[in-house]
Amino acid sequence: MLKVEHLTKVYPNGTQALTDVNFEVKDGEFLAVIGLSGSGKSTLLRCINRLIEPTEGKIIWNDIDVTSAKGSEIRKIRRQIGMVFQQFNLVKRSSVMTNVLTGRLGYVATLPSLFGIFPASDRKKAMEDLAMVGLEDKAHVRADSLSGGQQQRVGIARALMQEPKMILADEPVASLDPVLAHSILKYLENLNKEYGITVLCSLHFLDLVHRYATRAIALKDGHLVFDGLPQEIDDEHFKSIYGQEAERITII
């Protein structure tokens, strides 16, 4: 279980990104994090694995205080938390295989990995993970030769190389068209349902939240303003999250 307790983040320039955020996530949930751009969604996800340092509060995962972990302990925690980024975060000039293998950096010796030397077992797993996202035939092509949807699938395969218990997906479909958005979310849904991986995914469109999430939380100006089932987001809740002038948009 993940517990976020009184989480606050203030950036050095004074921006208050999160204010006293509290919620829990049970193992195996698919939690959607919704809200306007700038509401604190990305900051929240990146605080969970300490890519961003919280200002106050605690993050407890499986009874371990992530916020106080240091050195080898935080590296061990990060091994179990995969990350999928909006802009894919791939090394574009490297091969797909090389990008996927970087997901094992938390498990292998530093020096060999700098020269691209990974055990045969890791290369075998990389091919298996690429097969899971339908890209085994692209293993040896450059990452920048792929479409946006394919690059995001590489990002998912890279996250799988960590053998994660939880995946944080930071607006993974924001730059994709509707068909590709559903494709990517179906892969995440499969990992959630078939493998029991907890998923926290920030999303913009409510119909995607209704289709894929088992639960949703909403942020507005860094404050938690909703925590419940997706179908409970009625017009009143929608307006409180997105503003009185907001209108629902359907992504086909």
FENPE-V704176 format. One record per residue. N is the residue number from 1. PSI is psi in degrees with one decimal (999 if undefined). NEAR is the number of other C-alpha atoms within 10 Angstrom. Layout:
BEGIN
n->N psi->PSI near->NEAR
n->N psi->PSI near->NEAR
END
This chain:
BEGIN
n->1 psi->142.1 near->13
n->2 psi->130.6 near->19
n->3 psi->125.0 near->19
n->4 psi->118.9 near->19
n->5 psi->115.8 near->16
n->6 psi->42.3 near->15
n->7 psi->125.5 near->22
n->8 psi->138.1 near->23
n->9 psi->121.5 near->24
n->10 psi->121.8 near->15
n->11 psi->158.8 near->13
n->12 psi->-28.4 near->7
n->13 psi->2.9 near->6
n->14 psi->-6.1 near->8
n->15 psi->125.9 near->9
n->16 psi->99.5 near->17
n->17 psi->-35.2 near->20
n->18 psi->142.6 near->26
n->19 psi->109.7 near->20
n->20 psi->54.8 near->15
n->21 psi->130.6 near->19
n->22 psi->127.7 near->17
n->23 psi->166.0 near->14
n->24 psi->151.7 near->14
n->25 psi->120.4 near->17
n->26 psi->152.7 near->11
n->27 psi->134.1 near->16
n->28 psi->0.6 near->19
n->29 psi->154.5 near->19
n->30 psi->97.9 near->27
n->31 psi->122.3 near->25
n->32 psi->135.6 near->26
n->33 psi->116.6 near->27
n->34 psi->165.5 near->25
n->35 psi->165.9 near->24
n->36 psi->162.1 near->16
n->37 psi->133.8 near->13
n->38 psi->4.8 near->13
n->39 psi->-13.5 near->22
n->40 psi->7.1 near->24
n->41 psi->-51.7 near->26
n->42 psi->-40.7 near->21
n->43 psi->-43.4 near->21
n->44 psi->-51.2 near->25
n->45 psi->-40.3 near->21
n->46 psi->-21.0 near->17
n->47 psi->-32.8 near->21
n->48 psi->-39.1 near->24
n->49 psi->13.8 near->23
n->50 psi->25.0 near->19
n->51 psi->-27.4 near->11
n->52 psi->134.5 near->15
n->53 psi->122.9 near->16
n->54 psi->152.4 near->21
n->55 psi->-42.9 near->16
n->56 psi->164.2 near->16
n->57 psi->179.3 near->17
n->58 psi->149.2 near->21
n->59 psi->115.4 near->25
n->60 psi->124.3 near->18
n->61 psi->119.7 near->18
n->62 psi->46.6 near->10
n->63 psi->13.6 near->10
n->64 psi->131.2 near->14
n->65 psi->99.2 near->13
n->66 psi->-35.2 near->21
n->67 psi->-23.3 near->20
n->68 psi->-2.3 near->12
n->69 psi->145.3 near->14
n->70 psi->158.8 near->11
n->71 psi->-126.1 near->7
n->72 psi->-28.5 near->10
n->73 psi->-43.7 near->12
n->74 psi->-33.9 near->16
n->75 psi->-39.7 near->14
n->76 psi->-40.2 near->14
n->77 psi->-44.7 near->18
n->78 psi->-26.1 near->20
n->79 psi->-34.8 near->21
n->80 psi->1.4 near->19
n->81 psi->104.6 near->21
n->82 psi->152.9 near->25
n->83 psi->129.7 near->28
n->84 psi->126.7 near->22
n->85 psi->154.3 near->18
n->86 psi->-44.5 near->17
n->87 psi->24.9 near->16
n->88 psi->-40.6 near->22
n->89 psi->40.0 near->14
n->90 psi->157.3 near->21
n->91 psi->101.0 near->14
n->92 psi->-34.5 near->15
n->93 psi->-6.8 near->13
n->94 psi->163.0 near->14
n->95 psi->162.2 near->19
n->96 psi->-44.6 near->30
n->97 psi->-44.9 near->22
n->98 psi->-41.9 near->23
n->99 psi->-42.4 near->22
n->100 psi->-40.1 near->27
n->101 psi->-23.7 near->24
n->102 psi->-17.7 near->22
n->103 psi->-12.1 near->23
n->104 psi->5.8 near->21
n->105 psi->-27.6 near->15
n->106 psi->-6.5 near->16
n->107 psi->-18.4 near->15
n->108 psi->163.2 near->14
n->109 psi->143.5 near->12
n->110 psi->-48.1 near->11
n->111 psi->-50.6 near->9
n->112 psi->-38.4 near->11
n->113 psi->-30.0 near->16
n->114 psi->-27.0 near->11
n->115 psi->14.7 near->8
n->116 psi->23.1 near->11
n->117 psi->112.0 near->16
n->118 psi->149.8 near->18
n->119 psi->153.7 near->11
n->120 psi->-33.8 near->9
n->121 psi->-35.3 near->8
n->122 psi->-39.6 near->18
n->123 psi->-36.4 near->18
n->124 psi->-44.0 near->11
n->125 psi->-37.8 near->16
n->126 psi->-41.5 near->27
n->127 psi->-38.2 near->19
n->128 psi->-41.5 near->17
n->129 psi->-36.2 near->22
n->130 psi->-36.9 near->26
n->131 psi->-34.9 near->15
n->132 psi->-29.2 near->17
n->133 psi->15.3 near->19
n->134 psi->29.9 near->14
n->135 psi->21.4 near->18
n->136 psi->-26.6 near->16
n->137 psi->-5.7 near->11
n->138 psi->9.9 near->19
n->139 psi->-34.2 near->19
n->140 psi->16.9 near->12
n->141 psi->160.2 near->15
n->142 psi->143.5 near->17
n->143 psi->-34.3 near->23
n->144 psi->-0.2 near->16
n->145 psi->-4.7 near->14
n->146 psi->158.3 near->15
n->147 psi->169.2 near->11
n->148 psi->-43.6 near->18
n->149 psi->-38.9 near->20
n->150 psi->-39.9 near->20
n->151 psi->-36.9 near->21
n->152 psi->-32.8 near->27
n->153 psi->-34.2 near->25
n->154 psi->-41.0 near->29
n->155 psi->-37.6 near->28
n->156 psi->-43.2 near->29
n->157 psi->-39.2 near->30
n->158 psi->-43.1 near->27
n->159 psi->-37.2 near->27
n->160 psi->-27.6 near->27
n->161 psi->-20.4 near->25
n->162 psi->-6.9 near->23
n->163 psi->55.6 near->16
n->164 psi->152.8 near->17
n->165 psi->-16.8 near->18
n->166 psi->141.9 near->26
n->167 psi->130.1 near->26
n->168 psi->117.6 near->23
n->169 psi->109.3 near->27
n->170 psi->93.3 near->24
n->171 psi->57.6 near->19
n->172 psi->-15.2 near->25
n->173 psi->10.4 near->26
n->174 psi->-29.7 near->16
n->175 psi->12.9 near->15
n->176 psi->155.4 near->17
n->177 psi->167.9 near->13
n->178 psi->-42.2 near->14
n->179 psi->-45.7 near->11
n->180 psi->-33.3 near->16
n->181 psi->-46.9 near->19
n->182 psi->-39.1 near->18
n->183 psi->-48.1 near->16
n->184 psi->-43.5 near->19
n->185 psi->-29.1 near->19
n->186 psi->-37.1 near->14
n->187 psi->-44.8 near->15
n->188 psi->-39.0 near->24
n->189 psi->-41.4 near->20
n->190 psi->-43.4 near->13
n->191 psi->-35.8 near->21
n->192 psi->-47.4 near->20
n->193 psi->-42.1 near->14
n->194 psi->-30.0 near->10
n->195 psi->-2.2 near->11
n->196 psi->20.3 near->16
n->197 psi->125.6 near->23
n->198 psi->134.0 near->26
n->199 psi->128.3 near->27
n->200 psi->117.4 near->23
n->201 psi->121.4 near->28
n->202 psi->133.5 near->27
n->203 psi->156.3 near->23
n->204 psi->-38.5 near->17
n->205 psi->127.2 near->15
n->206 psi->-30.4 near->21
n->207 psi->-30.8 near->17
n->208 psi->-38.2 near->19
n->209 psi->-45.9 near->23
n->210 psi->-36.8 near->17
n->211 psi->-37.8 near->14
n->212 psi->-28.2 near->19
n->213 psi->146.6 near->24
n->214 psi->-16.3 near->17
n->215 psi->158.7 near->20
n->216 psi->145.4 near->25
n->217 psi->153.8 near->20
n->218 psi->140.0 near->26
n->219 psi->143.3 near->25
n->220 psi->118.8 near->22
n->221 psi->37.6 near->18
n->222 psi->-0.5 near->23
n->223 psi->143.0 near->19
n->224 psi->120.4 near->20
n->225 psi->-4.2 near->15
n->226 psi->141.8 near->20
n->227 psi->108.7 near->19
n->228 psi->-163.0 near->13
n->229 psi->146.6 near->16
n->230 psi->-39.0 near->21
n->231 psi->-10.8 near->15
n->232 psi->-5.4 near->15
n->233 psi->84.9 near->20
n->234 psi->-173.5 near->10
n->235 psi->-37.6 near->12
n->236 psi->-46.1 near->11
n->237 psi->-39.6 near->14
n->238 psi->-46.1 near->19
n->239 psi->-35.6 near->15
n->240 psi->-27.2 near->16
n->241 psi->-45.7 near->22
n->242 psi->-6.8 near->19
n->243 psi->154.7 near->13
n->244 psi->-25.8 near->11
n->245 psi->-2.6 near->6
n->246 psi->148.7 near->11
n->247 psi->143.4 near->11
n->248 psi->136.9 near->12
n->249 psi->131.8 near->10
n->250 psi->131.6 near->10
n->251 psi->118.1 near->13
n->252 psi->999 near->10
END
